[in-house]
Amino acid sequence: MKIPNRYILALSLSCFSPLLWASDVPGSQDLPDVPRLADAQIVDYAVKPDVERIYPMGSIRKISGRLRFEGQVNTRGQTTAITYELPAEHSATEAFTAAREALQEQGAELLFWCQARDCGESSLWANEVFGNAKLVGSDEQQTYLLLRRAAPRENQLVALYGINRGSRKGYLHVEQLQASADLGELLPTSATLQRQLKSTGELDFPKLADEPDAQWLTLISRALNLDSTSRVSLTGAKASAWRDGLISKGVRAARLELGDSDAKGLRIELLR
C-alpha cells in the first residue's frame, strides 16, 4: 500500500525544514515515523515517563459517573502525546488516514478502530481518555484507532484520534506508549477486522502460518459475517484448512475462494 506523495512530502518537510514548524509548541517534535500534513501545527505536547493508561477497545459511555466500554488495554509505560491542529483545507479524516497508512506500512497491527457514533461521545474521548478539551467535537466527525507496533517494537502502542470541530477546525491526536512490561497477546475486535477489510481491501496475518487457531477462527468468521454479502479469497500455505475452519464457523462456502498467489501466513482479500 503506497502513501500518497503529498504525505511523504509533508513528512520530508517536517524532517528537513524546521522553519516550517516555527509555530509549534516549544520543545515539541513529531514521532519520527508518523507523518504530519503540511501546515499542521503542534498545539499540545507532553512526555510522561511512567503512567498507567487505559485504552478503550469499544464504544465508550458514562454510567453512574464511570466510563464503560466493552474491552480495553491497560498498561504502564512512557507516553508521548501530540495534538495537531490542521489547516482549514485539510480534514481530520485526511490526517488520520495518512497516519494509519504509514503505521500499517511499517507492519503495525490494528486492535480497535471505530468511526462516528460507533465510538461513543466525543466529549468522553476528549476529556476522559485523552484529557484534552481541544478534541471535543461532533460525534459524527470522530475516528479512533489503537495499534500495536510490529516486532521488535511489539511492546509499543499507538493511539490515533481524529476530530472535526463545529468551528471546522480539525485535530489529530497521536499518543505513543512504550510499555514497561510485555504486553502479551492482544487480539483485535471482529468489527475492526471488518472495517479494515472494507477500507484496505485485505487482511494480512503473517503470524497465522500454521493450522487454524480456534481464537482467530472465531474472530475472522465473526468479522466476515458482519457483511454476509461480501466474497473473499484466502491465500497462504494453510489457506485450504482455514477455509474449512471458517465454513465450520458459519461462513458460507460460496463466499470463500482459494487464491493462487504466495502469502506469508494467511492473507484475506476482498473480492466484492
N, C-alpha and C positions, 0 to 999 in steps of 0.2 A: 504494500500500500504506500503510494508516494504522497509526501506532504506537499501541498501547493507551493509554488515558487515564492509567492508573496510572504508566506510564513517563514520560509527559510531565509528570505531576505531580512525579515524583521529580526530573526534570531541573530543573523550575522551583524546587523547594525547594533544590536544590544551588546555584542561582544567587543566590537571594534570602534564604536563611536560614542564614548561616554558623554559627549556634549548633548547628544540627542535625549539623554535621560536626566538632564540637569535639574528638572523639577521633581524628581523622585524624593521620597523621604530620606533625609541624611542617614548614611550608614547602611542603606538597603541595597540589595542586589538580587538578581534573578537566580533561580535554580539553574544550574549550567545546562541542563538538557530539557528544559521546558520553555518553548518559545513564547515570546510576547508579541502581540500585534504592534505594528508601527504606530507610534504616537500614544501608546498606552502609558499611564503613569502609575508608579507605586505610591499609594496613598496611606498604606499601613504596612508595617513590617515588624516582626517580632521573632526572636530566637529564644527558646526556653530550654535549658539544659536537661531537666528531668521533671516531667509532668505525667500525670495519668490522663489518658484520653479515651473517650468512648466515641466510636464512630458508628452511627446507626446503619443498619442494613435492612431498612424497612421504612414505610411511611411513618412519620412522627406525629404525635398528638399529645396533648396535655390533659391528664385526668387527675383530679384532686391535687393539683399543684405539682404533679410529677410527670416527666416525659415518659412516653410509652412508644415502643417500636417492636417489630417482630423479631429482629435479630440485631446483633452488634458485634463489633470487635473492640475488646477492652484491653489496653496495654499501656506500658510506660516507656518513656524514652525522650530523646531530644526532638523538639518540634521547631520547624521553620515555617512561619505563616506569612504569606504575601498577599496583599489585596491590590488589584489593579483597577484603576478607573479607565474606562475605554473611551476613545474619541467618538464623537457623535455618529460618524459614518460606519462604525462597527458595532455589532450586537454582541451580547454576552454569549449567545449560542455560537457565534463565529469563533470567539476566543476559546471557548470551552472545547469546540471540535478540534481546533489546532493543537491544543494541549493534549487532548485524548489521543489523537492520531500519533503524535510524536512519542508519547509514552508506550502506546501499543507497538509502534515500530521498534522500540527497544525491548519488546518481549514482556511488558507488564501485563499481569492478569487482572481482568475486571472481576470485582467481587460483588459490587452492588451499583446499579445505575437506575435512576428514576428521573422522570420529567414531569413538569407542570403539577397538577393536583395530586398525581400519584406519589409525590414526595411528602405531602402534608402542607402545613402552613409555613410560608416563607419567614415569618417573624420568629418562629421557633428555631429554624435553621440558623438565622442570623444571630439572634440573641442568646439562645440556649446552647447551641452546638459550637458555633464559631466565635461568639462573644463580640460581634461587630455589627452595630446598628446600621452601618452603611449598606449592609446586604439585605435589608428589608425591602421587598418589592412585591410585584404581582405574583400570586401563586401560579398563574398560568405561564409566567415567564421565567421559571426557575429550572435548573437542572443540576443534579448532584451525581458524583461518581467516586467510588472508592476503589483504588487499585493496589495491587501488590507488585513490587518490582521483581524482575527476573533475577535468577542467580548470577553473580554471587551476592546480590543485594536483596535477597528474599525476605530479610527482616526489616524492610523499609516499606512503609505505606505512603501513598499519596492520595489526598482527598481534593477533588475539584468541585467548586460550587459557582455556578454562573447565574446572574440575576439581572433582569432589566427593570429599572425603577419607573414609577409613573412620570418622573421628570424626563424620561427617555435616556437617562444615563445608564450605561451598562457597567457591570462589575464582574471581575473574575477573581475568586479567592482560591489560592493554591496553598495547601498545607502538606508538608512532608514530615513524617515521623520516622526516626531511626530507633527501632525498638531495642531496649536494653536486654531483652531475653528472646529466645527463639519463639517465633510466632506459631510454630507448629503448622498443622494442616488447616487451611482456610478454604471453604467451598463457596462458590458463587450461588446466587439465587437463580431459580429457574427463569424468573421473569427477566433477569439481567441477561442470561444466555439468549433468550428470545429477542430482546431488544438489540443485542449485539449482532445476532444473525441478520435481523432485518436491516440494520444500519450499515453493516460492513459486507454482508453477503456471505460470510463464512465464520466458522468457529474452528480454531486450531487448538488441539490438545496434545502437544508433543510428549507429555508425560504418560499418556494412555497408550503405551506401546504393547502392553500385554493383553491377556484375556480380559473380557469386560469386568469392570469393577461394579459391585452392586450399588454403591452410593452414586457413582457417576451415571450409571444406567437410569436410576430414578430421576436424577436431576435433568439429564438430557431428554428423557422421554416426556417429562412434565413440560419442559421448555417447548418441545416440538408440538405437543398437544395444546399449547396455548393458541396456536393457529393451525387448526385442523385442515386448512385448505392448501398449505404450502407443501412443496415437494423438495427433497434434498438428496444430495449424493454423498456417500461415505467413501473415503479412501484411507489407505493405511494397511499395514501387514495383517491386522486382525479385523479389517472392516467387515468381513462377512459375519464374524462372530458377534460384532457389535450390532449389526443389522438384525440378526436373530434375537439378540437380547432386547433390543428396542421393540421388536414385534411382540415379544413375550410380555412387555410392559404396557402394551396397548396402543402402540403406534401402528397405523395401518400399513401393511406391506407395500401397497401401491404408492405410498409416499416416499419410500426409501429405495434409492438406486445405489448400485456399487460403481464407483468411479474407477478409472484406469490409470490415473496419474500417481506418482510417488508422493508419499506424505510421511513425515516423521510422527509417529504416534497415530492419532486419529484426526482426520480433517472432515468437517461437515460443510458442504457448500449449498447455498440456496439456489434452487433451480427456477422456482417461481413462487 
